[in-house]
């Protein structure tokens, strides 16, 4: 008998459930580029209110949301300060450089966001030889830092240092609601000191597509122009915005289940030979393993037994829990990975 398939590669592998599909089928729609899709407008108003911002724009992806945020708040030749392990640096195909014309100044932020001192040190002093420090980009939760949920005071400290130098602050909050649930802190509090924030509906929240960028009215107006410029203007987008609204209304509180299943996987792998489990201070739904054997080898062997994982680096493996992965699936995957890690190590 074939072993069950458990896909732990990413929380983007969620699929719409029947109520979400009904919401999509019944959505009231219009032309969003003309500002006439009522469901998109409801979503933008709802997410702006939830995040404590004045306005929001719905975009196809988190990468586009971040690029719109960067482009709307900088000019070509400016510099963006961000963590060396941040999504902006590692996973966005150098869009900031290619499209917005900015340079990234990478700093080491093992705590998920740079400290105030690190921000102060990274801001360029006025000098004709230097790019202008224009934006600080944060990430919460932080993917490559093990799904770390960053507390509001750490965000406030970094943002305060940036603002003292006239540098604006963007938060890549693709999994901000995971952070909110893990920290038992309202999402608006986590981004209170950020000028803009992006959130993703297609990860743990379970919608099939879409992200939003929220901030002040002028910045979001400019971001909307960038969305159009980048080809992200959508027409009857209410069909997918309805899924995002449903996710926002029904799938936030249940994120705690994903965090509990991630803790279960950590417990199953805690003393596994051939690997070390990374333990962020405030974990969420991401489990990172430092492997003795090449991570690609472990991943390939796990896939052959129906357990799919993501290779993050030569010796770094990622597993993610999400809607559709229950405790039984986690126990099975944990058993398979323990066995393979022992044999590969």
C-alpha positions in Angstrom: 0.0 0.0 0.0 1.3 3.4 -1.0 2.2 5.8 1.9 -0.1 8.9 2.2 1.1 12.1 0.5 1.8 15.0 2.9 2.9 18.2 1.3 4.8 20.4 3.7 6.6 22.5 1.1 4.6 25.7 1.7 1.4 27.1 3.1 0.6 28.3 -0.5 -0.7 24.8 -1.2 -4.0 25.5 0.6 -7.1 25.0 -1.6 -10.4 26.8 -1.4 -13.0 24.9 0.7 -16.7 24.7 -0.4 -17.9 27.9 1.5 -15.0 29.9 -0.1 -15.9 28.6 -3.6 -19.5 29.6 -3.0 -18.4 33.1 -2.0 -16.4 33.3 -5.2 -19.3 32.1 -7.4 -21.7 34.6 -5.8 -19.4 37.6 -5.8 -20.7 40.9 -7.0 -18.2 42.2 -9.5 -17.3 45.2 -11.6 -14.2 46.6 -13.4 -11.6 47.2 -10.7 -9.2 49.3 -12.8 -12.1 51.7 -13.1 -12.6 51.4 -9.3 -16.0 49.8 -9.8 -15.6 46.3 -8.4 -17.7 46.5 -5.1 -16.1 43.3 -3.7 -12.6 44.5 -4.2 -13.5 47.8 -2.6 -15.0 46.0 0.4 -11.8 43.9 0.8 -9.6 47.0 0.5 -11.6 48.8 3.1 -11.7 45.8 5.4 -8.0 45.1 5.3 -7.1 48.8 5.7 -9.3 49.0 8.8 -7.9 45.7 10.2 -4.3 47.1 9.8 -5.1 50.6 11.2 -4.3 52.3 7.9 -6.2 54.8 5.8 -6.2 53.0 2.5 -5.3 49.7 0.7 -4.9 48.3 -2.8 -5.5 44.7 -3.8 -2.7 43.1 -6.0 -2.1 39.7 -7.5 0.9 38.7 -5.3 3.0 39.5 -2.3 6.0 40.2 -4.5 4.0 42.8 -6.4 2.8 44.3 -3.1 6.3 44.7 -1.9 7.6 46.1 -5.2 4.7 48.6 -5.3 5.6 49.6 -1.7 9.3 50.1 -2.6 8.6 51.9 -5.9 6.0 54.2 -4.4 8.2 55.3 -1.5 11.6 55.7 -3.3 13.2 57.2 -6.3 15.8 55.5 -8.6 19.2 55.6 -6.9 17.8 55.4 -3.4 18.7 52.7 -0.9 16.5 50.3 1.0 17.7 48.9 4.3 16.6 45.3 5.0 17.6 42.0 6.6 20.1 40.0 4.5 17.8 37.0 4.9 14.7 38.9 4.0 12.2 38.0 1.3 13.0 41.2 -0.5 16.7 40.1 -0.9 16.3 36.4 -1.5 13.0 35.7 -3.3 11.9 38.7 -5.3 14.2 38.4 -8.4 16.0 41.7 -7.7 12.8 43.5 -8.6 13.7 46.5 -6.5 16.9 47.0 -8.6 15.5 46.1 -12.0 12.1 47.9 -11.8 12.4 50.6 -9.0 16.1 51.3 -9.5 17.0 51.0 -5.8 19.9 49.5 -4.1 19.4 47.1 -1.1 21.6 47.6 2.0 21.5 44.2 3.7 22.1 44.0 7.4 22.1 41.0 9.7 18.9 40.8 11.8 18.9 37.4 13.6 16.0 38.7 15.8 13.8 39.1 12.7 14.1 42.9 12.4 17.3 45.0 12.7 17.8 46.6 16.1 17.6 50.3 16.4 21.4 50.5 16.6 21.7 48.5 13.4 19.3 50.8 11.6 21.2 53.9 12.9 24.4 52.4 11.6 22.9 51.5 8.2 21.4 54.9 7.5 23.7 56.8 5.1 25.0 60.2 6.2 24.5 63.0 3.7 27.3 62.7 1.2 27.4 63.2 -2.6 29.0 59.7 -2.9 26.2 57.8 -1.1 22.7 56.8 -2.2 20.0 58.2 0.0 18.6 56.0 2.7 14.9 56.2 1.9 13.1 53.0 3.2 13.5 50.4 5.9 11.9 47.1 4.9 10.9 44.6 7.7 9.4 41.1 7.6 6.9 39.6 10.0 6.7 36.7 10.3 10.2 36.1 9.0 10.4 33.2 6.6 14.1 32.4 6.6 14.5 33.1 10.3 12.3 30.1 11.0 8.9 31.7 10.8 9.8 34.0 13.7 6.9 36.2 14.9 8.4 39.6 15.7 7.0 41.5 18.7 5.5 45.0 18.4 8.2 46.6 20.5 11.0 45.3 18.3 9.2 46.7 15.2 8.6 50.0 17.0 12.3 50.3 17.9 13.5 49.7 14.4 10.8 52.0 12.9 11.6 54.7 15.4 15.2 54.7 14.5 14.3 54.9 10.8 11.8 57.7 11.3 14.3 59.8 13.2 16.3 60.0 10.0 13.4 60.6 7.7 13.4 57.0 6.5 10.0 55.5 5.8 9.2 51.9 6.9 7.5 49.0 5.1 6.6 45.7 6.6 6.4 42.6 4.5 3.6 41.1 6.4 2.8 38.2 4.1 2.2 36.1 7.3 1.3 39.0 9.6 -1.8 37.2 10.8 0.3 34.2 11.9 2.4 36.7 13.9 -0.7 38.3 15.4 -2.1 34.9 16.5 1.2 33.7 17.9 1.8 36.9 19.8 -1.8 37.4 20.8 -1.5 40.9 19.5 -3.8 42.8 17.1 -2.2 43.1 13.6 -2.7 46.8 13.7 -0.5 47.0 16.8 2.3 45.1 15.1 2.4 47.6 12.2 1.4 50.7 14.1 4.8 52.3 13.4 5.1 51.1 9.8 4.1 53.5 7.0 3.1 50.6 4.7 2.4 46.9 5.2 1.7 44.1 2.7 -0.3 41.0 3.7 -1.0 37.8 1.7 -4.3 36.0 1.5 -3.0 33.0 -0.4 -0.8 31.5 2.3 -2.1 30.4 5.7 -5.4 32.2 5.2 -6.2 29.8 2.4 -7.4 32.0 -0.5 -6.2 30.9 -4.0 -4.6 34.2 -5.0 -4.0 37.8 -3.9 -2.3 40.2 -1.5 -2.9 43.8 -0.3 -0.8 46.8 0.4 -2.0 49.2 3.0 -0.8 52.7 4.1 -1.7 56.4 3.8 -3.9 57.6 1.0 -1.2 59.3 -1.0 1.2 56.3 -0.9 -1.5 53.9 -1.8 -2.6 56.1 -4.7 1.0 56.0 -6.0 1.1 52.2 -5.4 -2.1 51.8 -7.4 -0.3 53.5 -10.4 2.6 51.1 -9.9 0.2 48.2 -9.9 -1.1 49.3 -13.3 2.4 49.9 -14.6 3.4 46.4 -13.6 0.5 44.8 -15.3 -1.4 44.1 -12.1 -4.6 46.0 -12.9 -7.4 43.5 -12.8 -11.0 43.7 -14.2 -13.7 41.6 -12.5 -11.4 40.8 -9.6 -14.2 40.5 -7.1 -14.3 36.8 -7.9 -10.9 36.3 -6.2 -11.4 39.2 -3.8 -14.4 37.3 -2.4 -12.1 34.5 -1.5 -9.7 36.8 0.3 -12.6 38.4 2.2 -13.9 34.9 3.2 -10.3 34.0 4.3 -10.1 37.2 6.4 -13.4 36.6 8.0 -13.1 32.8 8.7 -9.5 31.7 8.6 -7.5 33.9 10.9 -8.4 32.4 14.3 -7.7 28.9 13.1 -4.0 29.8 12.4 -3.4 28.6 16.0 -4.1 25.1 14.8 -1.3 25.3 12.3 1.1 26.6 15.0 0.1 23.7 17.2 0.8 21.2 14.4 4.2 22.8 13.7 5.0 22.4 17.5 4.0 18.7 17.2 6.4 18.3 14.2 9.2 20.0 16.3 8.6 17.6 19.1 8.7 14.6 16.8 12.0 15.8 15.3 13.6 17.4 18.4 16.1 14.6 19.0 16.2 13.2 15.5 19.7 12.1 14.5 21.2 13.9 11.6 19.4 17.2 12.1 19.0 20.2 14.4 15.6 21.9 14.6 15.8 25.7 14.6 13.9 27.2 17.5 12.8 30.8 17.0 11.8 32.7 20.2 8.2 32.9 19.0 7.5 30.2 16.4 4.6 29.9 14.1 3.8 27.5 11.3 7.3 27.1 9.9 9.8 24.3 11.0 13.4 24.7 9.8 15.9 21.8 10.0 19.6 22.0 9.7 20.6 18.7 8.2 23.9 16.9 8.4 23.4 15.3 5.0 22.6 17.6 2.0 19.1 18.9 2.4 18.4 18.0 -1.3 19.1 14.4 -0.6 16.8 14.2 2.4 14.1 16.0 0.5 14.4 13.7 -2.5 14.2 10.6 -0.3 11.2 12.0 1.7 9.4 12.9 -1.6 9.8 9.3 -2.7 7.8 8.3 0.4 5.2 10.9 -0.2 6.5 13.6 2.2 7.2 16.8 0.4 9.6 19.4 1.9 11.3 22.6 0.7 15.1 22.9 0.3 16.1 26.3 1.5 19.9 26.0 1.4 22.5 23.3 1.1 21.8 22.0 4.6 18.5 23.7 5.4 15.2 22.1 5.0 11.7 23.7 5.6 8.4 22.2 6.5 5.2 24.2 6.8 1.8 23.4 8.3 -1.4 25.0 7.1 -5.1 24.5 6.4 -5.6 20.9 5.2 -2.6 19.4 7.1 -3.9 17.8 10.3 -2.1 16.3 13.3 -2.3 12.8 11.8 -0.5 13.9 8.6 2.1 15.7 10.8 2.7 12.5 12.8 3.2 10.5 9.7 5.5 13.0 8.1 7.5 13.3 11.3 8.0 9.5 11.5 9.2 9.4 7.9 11.6 12.3 8.3 13.1 10.9 11.5 13.8 7.6 9.8 15.4 9.3 6.7 17.4 11.7 8.8 18.8 8.8 10.8 19.7 6.9 7.7 21.1 9.9 5.7 23.1 11.2 8.7 
